[in-house]
Amino acid sequence: MEFLSAQCAARSAGPANTLMTLLLSTLVSKYCELSGEQQWPADYGEQLHQAGGFKHDYDFIVVGAGSAGAVVAGRLAEVSKWRVLLLEAGGDPPVETEFVAWHMATQFSKWDWQYHTQPNGRACMAMRGESCHWPRGKMLGGTNGMNAMIYARGTRADFADWAQRGNPGWDYDDVLQHFRKAEDLRSTRSDYKVGDHGVGGPMGLNNYVSDNEFRSTIRAGMQELGYGSAPDFTEGSYVGQMDILGTQDGGRRITTARSHLRKDTPNLHIVRDAHVKRINLNAKQRAESVTFVHRGGKEYTVRASKEIILAAGAIGTPQILMLSGIGPAEHLRSLGLPVKLDLPVGRNLKDHASLPVIFQIDKSTARKPTEQELVDAMYNLLMGRHSKLLHHEATALTGFINTTSLLGPNPDIQTTNFFSLMQSPELRGYVAATGFNERVAKSILQANEHSNTYITYLLHLKPFSAGSLTLQSGDYRDAPLIDAGYMSDERDVDTYIRALNIYKRLPETRAFSQREAALHKLDLEACNGLSYQSDDYWRCYIRHMTTTVYHPVGTARMGPATDPTAVVDARLRVHGAQGLRVMDASIMPDIVAANTNAACIMIGEKGADMIKQDYQQHTEL
Ligand SMILES: Cc1cc2nc3c(=O)[nH]c(=O)nc-3n(C[C@H](O)[C@H](O)[C@H](O)COP(=O)(O)OP(=O)(O)OC[C@H]3O[C@@H](n4cnc5c(N)ncnc54)[C@H](O)[C@@H]3O)c2cc1C
């Protein structure tokens, strides 16, 4: 009572203040329940800290608890006689990672590695310093903890290409069983053909919760342009607009840390805040141990009797390999690092670029979100009711189109959609997180000043352009140098021009004109003098507005020993080394024509199965 009186001087004879106090303490305890330490497996780091060292060696050490690494560690630990150690540089995920509406909230926080690309005058030119921000998750669950959760496997053609490059066992029909092993399709819609998706696996998949009716405008507008809808994207041989599946259920995110790391696994030790510096190879190139820094202080070296598996992602894995002396010899020598194995680590970096196309809509009917709506959303969430925070406006609907042929089976552009009410805080958040320079940020927000806004992001699915990743020093704390490579091949610019010429016609459709849609002309200093919407204008627009859609892959590419671009073989073993494998986005021979998380989960499942086969172990649950 005293507390309330002091805060708001409410006159209460007693019962009102008592109830108010009860309400506040209920809200606080519900909030604390949303995300607590008890949800995750124990941190072995405390025991390590107390003991000052490890009590024994491990059979397997997995580096990185991300989309693939958590799967690998969880699956290996199913063999109860194996001792498995999982080292993760981050800690437990924050509460915002739980709910889909906050999927961008961890960017630029301590749960994000916060990488940036090198400016190169070809792309990212409307960003501050002409550099794109590349967020990567630093937590249990890795980037799966901060991603937009879209679940799409990739096309049959993607995996046929992987196999044809000399990687037996990676054709679509081979990898399908590993996708399905992880999957638990929870959607009750009739869209999904029985048997196409796995059921009963650990990773829950469902359609996003969304009541945003603008989805039907997008579907109708695209239909008028000749691009219809599709029920599912199982093999990627579909094109169309579809309500995609997500690694979430009812608006709550599911990461591989949640799906694959079980709390009651005594033979799996997980150490958080364990920043791996290097893998130590002996004279016979056998990976013997891992050296890491715990909690920013004490350094430990821990031995693996069987294998070490690197799953630190497309940036972390090549960095650790190079710091361990595995990489391009000349580059390592230039930094004074020892050369153990001369391999093209860090080359062949591929990413999906993303290009926002901005429309003003609903000029006469636009409205601002109210504070009351935000409060209601939080209150409903805490009370376990239907809440806007469980909605995913951005990606509930996704489109895949082929820009060269309306009927072409393999898409070259994917779209995700972002609808904002007038003067929306979400749009301001997006502009800040993407890192647009001041002039362009202001110009984007102008589109939202007096109207609602619709942004469609054009993702270029099969880029020819490739970049590279190198070290800036031999210090493990220094972020690597990233040349994203975007638009270094003119064919990628041409694909984008074709896509822009399709999407610029949306306002002409009946569906969009009913919503008073107009393409928003951005204030791009370098492009303003060019004829608006000409190919030259679009070229300039592309080079300025291109940013990442966060899918880097390929920096430790899979391929046979005869392939001079390959780092690991088809069983994911590092060429020339023993007891060392890579299992994460780095191994992709080429980027899949879909969001990359599903393929990373599959790589983790397949990689763990290959290890079990090699040691002739079967899963014991
Ligand atoms: C904002 C955003 C949105 C995205 N949206 C989608 C989407 O909707 N759908 C989709 O399919 N994909 C999406 N992606 C991409 C997808 O999430 C990634 O491709 C995938 O998570 C990569 O998995 P990984 O296992 O290779 O690496 P990660 O999941 O990044 O795991 C690597 C782990 O290793 C740890 N690590 C790194 N270095 C070290 C070190 N030195 N020592 C110890 N630990 C280390 C990291 O902290 C991390 O936990 C998105 C990505 C981002 C950033």
Ligand as a Chemical Component Dictionary entry (heavy atoms), coordinates in Angstrom:
data_LIG
# 
_chem_comp.id                   LIG 
_chem_comp.type                 NON-POLYMER 
_chem_comp.pdbx_formal_charge   0 
_chem_comp.three_letter_code    LIG 
# 
loop_
_chem_comp_atom.comp_id 
_chem_comp_atom.atom_id 
_chem_comp_atom.alt_atom_id 
_chem_comp_atom.type_symbol 
_chem_comp_atom.charge 
_chem_comp_atom.model_Cartn_x 
_chem_comp_atom.model_Cartn_y 
_chem_comp_atom.model_Cartn_z 
_chem_comp_atom.pdbx_ordinal 
LIG C1  C1  C 0 18.537 -11.110 -39.062 1  
LIG C2  C2  C 0 18.569 -12.464 -39.724 2  
LIG C3  C3  C 0 17.415 -12.981 -40.287 3  
LIG C4  C4  C 0 17.460 -14.234 -40.899 4  
LIG N1  N1  N 0 16.288 -14.788 -41.326 5  
LIG C5  C5  C 0 16.274 -16.057 -41.775 6  
LIG C6  C6  C 0 15.044 -16.706 -42.050 7  
LIG O1  O1  O 0 13.961 -16.153 -41.852 8  
LIG N2  N2  N 0 15.092 -17.977 -42.521 9  
LIG C7  C7  C 0 16.268 -18.616 -42.749 10 
LIG O2  O2  O 0 16.235 -19.752 -43.248 11 
LIG N3  N3  N 0 17.450 -18.030 -42.473 12 
LIG C8  C8  C 0 17.473 -16.784 -41.952 13 
LIG N4  N4  N 0 18.661 -16.214 -41.593 14 
LIG C9  C9  C 0 19.909 -16.976 -41.821 15 
LIG C10 C10 C 0 20.054 -18.202 -40.913 16 
LIG O3  O3  O 0 19.610 -17.898 -39.614 17 
LIG C11 C11 C 0 21.525 -18.656 -40.924 18 
LIG O4  O4  O 0 21.844 -19.079 -42.233 19 
LIG C12 C12 C 0 21.794 -19.824 -39.983 20 
LIG O5  O5  O 0 21.335 -19.546 -38.691 21 
LIG C13 C13 C 0 23.293 -20.112 -39.949 22 
LIG O6  O6  O 0 23.508 -21.243 -39.150 23 
LIG P1  P1  P 0 24.975 -21.719 -38.758 24 
LIG O7  O7  O 0 24.812 -22.939 -37.944 25 
LIG O8  O8  O 0 25.803 -21.786 -39.973 26 
LIG O9  O9  O 0 25.581 -20.526 -37.879 27 
LIG P2  P2  P 0 25.041 -19.800 -36.583 28 
LIG O10 O10 O 0 23.623 -20.143 -36.314 29 
LIG O11 O11 O 0 25.397 -18.379 -36.731 30 
LIG O12 O12 O 0 25.881 -20.465 -35.406 31 
LIG C14 C14 C 0 27.227 -20.209 -35.155 32 
LIG C15 C15 C 0 27.435 -20.223 -33.655 33 
LIG O13 O13 O 0 28.827 -20.265 -33.393 34 
LIG C16 C16 C 0 29.150 -19.338 -32.380 35 
LIG N5  N5  N 0 30.535 -18.907 -32.586 36 
LIG C17 C17 C 0 31.034 -18.184 -33.607 37 
LIG N6  N6  N 0 32.363 -17.987 -33.451 38 
LIG C18 C18 C 0 32.691 -18.610 -32.298 39 
LIG C19 C19 C 0 33.915 -18.751 -31.584 40 
LIG N7  N7  N 0 35.067 -18.224 -32.027 41 
LIG N8  N8  N 0 33.906 -19.447 -30.399 42 
LIG C20 C20 C 0 32.748 -20.001 -29.943 43 
LIG N9  N9  N 0 31.564 -19.889 -30.569 44 
LIG C21 C21 C 0 31.543 -19.196 -31.748 45 
LIG C22 C22 C 0 28.148 -18.212 -32.568 46 
LIG O14 O14 O 0 27.996 -17.423 -31.410 47 
LIG C23 C23 C 0 26.896 -18.983 -32.958 48 
LIG O15 O15 O 0 26.140 -19.354 -31.830 49 
LIG C24 C24 C 0 18.676 -14.969 -40.985 50 
LIG C25 C25 C 0 19.821 -14.438 -40.413 51 
LIG C26 C26 C 0 19.780 -13.210 -39.766 52 
LIG C27 C27 C 0 21.028 -12.647 -39.145 53 
# 
loop_
_chem_comp_bond.comp_id 
_chem_comp_bond.atom_id_1 
_chem_comp_bond.atom_id_2 
_chem_comp_bond.value_order 
_chem_comp_bond.pdbx_ordinal 
LIG C1  C2  SING 1  
LIG C2  C3  SING 2  
LIG C2  C26 DOUB 3  
LIG C3  C4  DOUB 4  
LIG C4  N1  SING 5  
LIG C4  C24 SING 6  
LIG N1  C5  DOUB 7  
LIG C5  C6  SING 8  
LIG C5  C8  SING 9  
LIG C6  O1  DOUB 10 
LIG C6  N2  SING 11 
LIG N2  C7  SING 12 
LIG C7  O2  DOUB 13 
LIG C7  N3  SING 14 
LIG N3  C8  DOUB 15 
LIG C8  N4  SING 16 
LIG N4  C9  SING 17 
LIG N4  C24 SING 18 
LIG C9  C10 SING 19 
LIG C10 O3  SING 20 
LIG C10 C11 SING 21 
LIG C11 O4  SING 22 
LIG C11 C12 SING 23 
LIG C12 O5  SING 24 
LIG C12 C13 SING 25 
LIG C13 O6  SING 26 
LIG O6  P1  SING 27 
LIG P1  O7  DOUB 28 
LIG P1  O8  SING 29 
LIG P1  O9  SING 30 
LIG O9  P2  SING 31 
LIG P2  O10 DOUB 32 
LIG P2  O11 SING 33 
LIG P2  O12 SING 34 
LIG O12 C14 SING 35 
LIG C14 C15 SING 36 
LIG C15 O13 SING 37 
LIG C15 C23 SING 38 
LIG O13 C16 SING 39 
LIG C16 N5  SING 40 
LIG C16 C22 SING 41 
LIG N5  C17 SING 42 
LIG N5  C21 SING 43 
LIG C17 N6  DOUB 44 
LIG N6  C18 SING 45 
LIG C18 C19 SING 46 
LIG C18 C21 DOUB 47 
LIG C19 N7  SING 48 
LIG C19 N8  DOUB 49 
LIG N8  C20 SING 50 
LIG C20 N9  DOUB 51 
LIG N9  C21 SING 52 
LIG C22 O14 SING 53 
LIG C22 C23 SING 54 
LIG C23 O15 SING 55 
LIG C24 C25 DOUB 56 
LIG C25 C26 SING 57 
LIG C26 C27 SING 58 
# 
